[in-house]
Structures are given as structure tokens and as C-alpha cells.
Amino acid sequence: MPTNGAQEVQLIVTLNTVNGQVSVSGPIQNKILCYGLLEAAKDAVRDYVAKNQNRITLATPVPPVRL
């Protein structure tokens, strides 16, 4: 959890493995923010090296966004 008054924004993408349906929750009304988060997530996945399966890979920081 962020400290010093910083805010956290989450974009959650979920796949239902039974029917293949994908759902997205988060600030989807802010398309620029969502697309930026998706690009950052793509970079994190692309750069991931499977050394430790339980480790969270952080993406390059995204500039602050006014909500």
C-alpha cells in the first residue's frame, strides 16, 4: 500500500476459464490511464524472467495522474 498520501490505482483483468469471458474492472472511464496501465503491464510481462514464481514484477513507473 502506498504511503505519504500517494494513491493506488488498480486495473483488474479477469479470465473465466470455463467460458473464456474476460472482464475488466477499475477506472475504465479514464481510457488514457487504462491504456497506459495495460502498456506498463505488457512491459512487465515481456521483461519477466521466471526465476521466482512467487515474485511480483514491477513495471516502469507511470507518471502521476489526476483522478
Phi, psi and omega per residue, in radians:
M1 nan 2.313 -3.140
P2 -1.096 2.674 3.088
T3 -2.065 -3.085 -3.123
N4 0.919 0.698 3.053
G5 1.363 0.047 3.124
A6 -1.214 2.616 3.118
Q7 -1.848 2.711 3.107
E8 -2.030 2.363 3.098
V9 -2.065 2.315 3.125
Q10 -2.084 2.397 2.984
L11 -2.112 1.993 -3.031
I12 -1.913 2.145 3.104
V13 -1.935 2.177 -3.076
T14 -2.167 2.345 3.078
L15 -1.907 2.186 3.011
N16 -1.493 1.927 -3.046
T17 -1.276 -0.219 3.123
V18 -1.378 -0.867 -3.074
N19 -1.939 -0.008 3.103
G20 1.336 0.116 -3.115
Q21 -1.319 2.378 3.097
V22 -1.885 2.327 3.059
S23 -2.154 2.620 -3.125
V24 -2.250 2.312 3.053
S25 -2.304 2.591 -3.098
G26 2.477 -2.796 -3.092
P27 -1.398 1.015 -3.022
I28 -1.186 -0.203 3.052
Q29 -1.267 -0.340 3.101
N30 -1.748 1.472 -3.023
K31 -1.074 -0.678 -3.129
I32 -1.102 -0.777 3.107
L33 -1.082 -0.799 -3.114
C34 -1.101 -0.784 3.114
Y35 -1.115 -0.645 3.077
G36 -1.125 -0.733 3.092
L37 -1.110 -0.711 3.112
L38 -1.106 -0.719 3.103
E39 -1.124 -0.728 3.106
A40 -1.110 -0.686 3.112
A41 -1.162 -0.697 3.094
K42 -1.065 -0.726 3.098
D43 -1.085 -0.734 -3.134
A44 -1.120 -0.722 3.124
V45 -1.178 -0.756 -3.134
R46 -1.082 -0.680 -3.075
D47 -1.499 -0.125 -3.064
Y48 -1.158 2.344 3.047
V49 -2.077 2.172 -3.025
A50 -1.304 1.215 3.063
K51 -1.594 -0.804 -3.081
N52 -2.285 1.886 -3.053
Q53 -1.036 -0.456 -3.072
N54 -1.639 0.081 -3.071
R55 -1.548 2.419 3.071
I56 -1.572 2.272 3.121
T57 -1.682 2.206 -3.134
L58 -1.603 2.463 3.089
A59 -1.507 2.970 3.042
T60 -1.041 2.373 -3.118
P61 -0.968 2.449 3.076
V62 -1.673 2.387 3.138
P63 -0.975 2.633 3.134
P64 -0.968 2.520 -3.112
V65 -2.185 2.369 3.065
R66 -1.477 2.198 3.136
L67 -1.667 nan nan
